[in-house]
Amino acid sequence: MTNGQLWCSMFCNDSERQAGQSNTARIKIMLYEPGTSGHRPIYLRYIIEAFEAKSIQTIVITEDFAKKPASLAALAARHGCRLIFVCTLDGLYPWLLQLGFFAKIRRIEIVGIYYLFNNLSEGWKAVFWGFLLRVRLLAHVFAPDLLMEGRPSESGTRQISFLPDPWDARVLREIDIDLARSHCNLSGFGGCVFLVFGEISRRKGIVALLDAMGKWDYSRRPDVRVLIAGRVTDEIDSYMASVLKSSPRLREVLVLVSRWIREEDHSVYFSAASYLCALYPRGFKVSISTVIRSFAVRRPVVVGAHGMIGGIVGSKHAGFVCNTGDEGEVLAALEKAYDCYMLRKSQFWEMALAGEEVANLSELKKFRSILASFIDDWGRVPS
């Protein structure tokens, strides 16, 4: 999929045509996702598949309409769409206000997924989102807040509801650890591997991890590796070069795979790890997607104690939490994780199974089921 792409696809099998189409089969929806970073292309495919299963006609837009919300609304109207589904609402504040206005004029509703959902209830952004929902410039927001699952949103409105940050069990699965490590330049290594995965930027907590590993006592805990897999930003690339130059021992334990990792290869890197390290600094809002993938292949995590991620990991005992702003706490958490993996495997697997239970709440089947139920209910409401 490339930017600037538009295509229309009608999903309807012969038996449905013969039996007559349902209300949802007559709905036409525009899916809008111009982003190509992180999990966005993967999630777009998940959403397309969910609507495919409902025999819904979709118009998929990947062109960047950042400065043309009126044009996007006009395009949706021209194709007869009753709904614009914005696959990623994050970061679209002024633009979304304009899109909602132009869409409302054309009797088109806006629905979307907001991955950094803390902003729905915190600070000035909560006021912005509340306004959009009250005046129905935005009809509905899905939030992958696992703490919201099974209960009403804290906002008290039915316009915000839970939708999992999904993973696909057909693609992501635990594989033999020795086989996985053989694909990651870790053949024959039986020690503890800390993984940092995805878009490797400052918000991933890579600075906190490498600073702590610079203080690691390799004489007491020698069997350790740091596996960094994903696209590294220029800032972090420069930082890593400086750190590794001053720490020859850290250079020996670090394994770097600096490229975009295909979804089909995610299983390899998570299975090769002992733990995922997601030491997000407190000031950054992040989604839970990478943590969920680690849980899905039964790998515990080392994370910051703050936010939903820290709350879930701590309450479910699915890993170790720490204050990411305190280098000593980060180092202590990594040491505890190492000792648990190397010396107390039963405790390690208890954490792994606890994480797996959390991941099961977000499997792709549930994602599709919730979207299907929403479309069924929405399709019964007269436009």
N, C-alpha and C positions, 0 to 999 in steps of 0.2 A: 504494500500500500504506500502511495506517495502523496505528498501534499499536492493540492490542486485537483484531486481526484473526486469524481462524483459518479455514483452508479445507482441504478434502481433495480431491485430484485423482487420478484413476486414469488413467495413461497406458498405453494398450494398443491397438494397431491390429488390424484385423479378421484379417489373416493370422496374427498371433500367437495370437489366440483360437482360430482354426481349427486351428492346428498344435499347440496346447497350450502353456501358459505355462512359461517357464523358471523356474529356482530364484529368480532375481533378481526376476522379475515377481510372485512371491508374497511378497516382502519388503515390509514396510511400515516407513517411516522417518519420524520426526518431525524437521523442520528448525526450529531455534530461532534467531531473530535479532530481538531487540527494538530494536536500534540503528537510527537513521536518519541518522547523520552520515557525512560522507566518502563512501567507496566502498561502504558496507555494503549499501544497497538494490541496487546494481548487482551485487555479488558474490552476494547472495541469488538474484537472477535467474539468474546463471550456474550456481549449484548446482542450482536447480530444473530448468534445461534439461539439465544433465548427467544427472540422474536420469530425466528425461522420456525421454531417448534410450535408457535401459535399461528402459523400461516399468515403472518402480517406482512404487508407490503412496506418496504423501507427504502428511503432515499438516504444514502450515506455520503456525508460531506466531510472531506478532510482538508479542504482549502481553508486558509487562514482568513477569517472574516473579522479580525480584530478591530478594524476601523470601519466596518460596513455592516452593523447590525440590521439596518433597514433593508439592505440587500439580502441578507440571510432570511429575514421574515418574508420578503417578497418572493424569494425562491421557494420557500416552503408553501406559500399560498399558491404559486403557479403550479406546483406539483400536487395540489389538493391535500396537503398534510394538515391534520387537525392537531398534531402534537410535535413539538421539537424536543427531542431528548438530548440534553447536553451531557455527554458522557463524563466530563470532568468540569465541575463548576469552579474549582479552586482558582483563585486569582483573577476572576472575571468581574470585579465589582462594578465599575462604571459602565462597562460594556453590557453587562447583564441587565442593568436598569434600562438601558436604551432598547435592548432586544425585547424585553418584556413589554415595553410601551408599544413598539411597532407590531409585535405579535398580537397584543390584545386588540389593537385596532382591526386586525384581520381575523379575530376570533380564533386564534391559535394559542394553545396553552404551552407553557414551558415547564419541563420536569428535568431533574438532573441528579447526579451523584456528587456529594461533597465529601471528599476523603479527609480533609483536615477539619473534621466536624466540630472540634472544640470551639471554633469561631462562631458556631450557631448559638452558643450560650455565654460567650465571654467578650467583654469590651465593646468598642464601637461597632465592630463587625456584626455582633449579635443584633444590634439595633437595625443595621442595614438589612440583614436577612429577615428579621421580623417584619420590617416594613414591606419588603417585596412579597412576603407570604400573605400579609393582612390585606393588601390591595390586589392580590392575585396577579401581580406581574410575574410571579413564580408560583405555579400551582402546587408543586410538591418537591420535597428534597429527600433523597435517600442518604443515610449516613451509616458507614460501617462501624458503628459503635457497639462492640460486643456487650457492653454494659447496658445498652438499650434493648438488646434482644429479649423478646418476651414481655416487655413492659412499655408503657407509653413514654414518649419523649419528655425530657425535663421542661421543655418549652410549653407543654400542655396543649399542643396542637396536633391534630391528626395529619397535618401537612408535612410532618417530619417523621420518618419511620426507618426502621432498621433494614439494611441490605448488606449482606456480607462482603468483605473484601475477598474475592473468590480465588480458589485454586482448583486445578483440574486433575482429578485422580487418574485420568487416562494418561496424563503426561508426567505428573509429579509423583514420584514414589521412591521409597527407600530402596537402595541397591546395596550390594555387598560392599562393605567399607574398604576392603583391600583393592577391589576392582576400581572403585571410585577414586581412591588415592593414586592408583597407577595412572589415571588420566590427568592428574593434577601435579605432576612432578613430585609425588610423595610416595613412590613405590617402596614398599617394605617398611614404611614408617609406622610404628605402633603406638606412638605417644599422643599427646593432646594437641589438637588443631583448633585454633580460633579462626573463624571465618568472618570476613567483612565482605558483603555482597551487594551488588547493584551499582547505582550511580555513586562513585566514590568521591564525595565532596565533604566539606567541613561538617555539614549537618549529620553525616553518618557516624560522627564520633571517632573518626580515624585518628585525629590528633590526640585525643585522650588515650586511645589504645596504644599508639606508638610511644607516647610519653611514658606511659606506665611500663611498657615492655622494655624501655630504656633503663628502667630501674630493676628489672627482673633479676633474681639471683639464679643464674644458670648453673651454678655448682650444686644447688639444692634441688632444683627442678629443671633438669637438662632436656627432657624429652618434650619439647614444645615447638610448634610452628605457628606462624601467622599467615593465613591464606587470604589474599586480597584478590577478589574476582569481580571485574566490572570495568566500566569506563571511568578513568581517573581524570578529574578536572585538572586544568593547568596549575591552579593554585596548590592543590595537594601533590601534584607531581613534583613541583619545585620544593615543597616542604619535605616530602619523602627523600628526595635526593640529598637535602641538607642533613636530615636526621641519620640516614644510612652512612653518610660520609663520616659522621662523628661517632658512629656506633658500629664497629665491625661485627660484633657478636650478633646484633640485631639483623644485620645484613645476611648473616648465615641462616637465620631462622625464618626469614620472610620469603614467601613464595608469591609472586605477582603474576596475575593473568589480566593484563590491561586491554580489555576489549569488551564490546557488548556481548552478553551471554544469551544465546538463543533459549527460548522457553524449553525446548527439548533437552537442553543440557543442564537445566537447573538441578535436576536430581543428582547429577554427578557431584556438583560442588557442595550441596547441602549434605549429601551422604558421606562425603570425604571428611566433613568437619566433625569435631566433638561438640562444639558450641558455635552458635551464631553470636557475634558481638554487635550489638546495636546500641552503642553508647551515645545516643542523641543528646546534644547539649540542651539544657532546659529551655533556652530561648527559641528553639526550632519546633515548629509543628510538623509532624510526620504521620504517614499512614502506618497501619499495622501489617501491610502486605508481606514484607520480607520476613517478619517474625512468624506470621502464619505459615509461610512456606517452610520455615525451619521446623516448626511444630509438626507439619504434615509428614515429614520424613523422620520424625521422632528424634529431633535434636533440640536439647534445651538451649537457653539463651542467657547472655549476660547483657543487661540493659540498665538504663537509668531508672531510678526509683520514681520519677515524676510521671505524670500523665496517665492516660489509659493503659499504655503498654506496660509501664512499671506496675500499675495497680493490678492488672491481670496476672502478670508473671509472679508478683509477690503473693497474691491471694490464692493462686492455683498451685503455687510451689513448682513452677515450670522452669526454674532457672535461678539466677542470682541477680540481685538488684543492688545499685550503689548510687551515690551522689557523683554524677559525672563531672562536676566541677571541682572535685577533690581528688587529686592524683593518688593520694594514699589510699582512699576508699576504692578507687578503680583497681589499683594494684592488688589490694586485699581480696576483692571480688574475683579477680582473675586467678589468684593463687588458690582460693577456695574451690573454684571451678576445676582447676588442674588437679588438686588433691582428690576431689570427688571422682573425677574420671579415672585417675590412675590407681586410686586406693579403695574407693567405695563404689564399685560398679552397681550394686543393688540400689543405692540412693540415686545414682545417675539415671538408671532406667525408670525409677519411680517418677523423676522429673520429666523424662522423655514421654512417658505414657500420659502424664498430666497435660503436657503440651499437645499431644495428639488429640485428646478429648476437646481441647479448645479449637483446634484446627477443624474438627469435624463439624463445628457450627458454621463453617464458612465454605464448605465444599461446593463446587459449581452447581450441583443439583439443587441445593437450597437457594442459591442465587437465582437460578432460572425459575424455581417455583414461586418465589416472592415476586419477581417481575411479572410472571404470568398471571398471578392473582391480582396484581395491581391493574394490569391491562384489562383483565376481565371486568373488574369493578369500574374502571374508568370508561370502558366501552359501553356500559349500561346507562351512563349519564348522558342525556341529550346534549349535543353541542350547541 
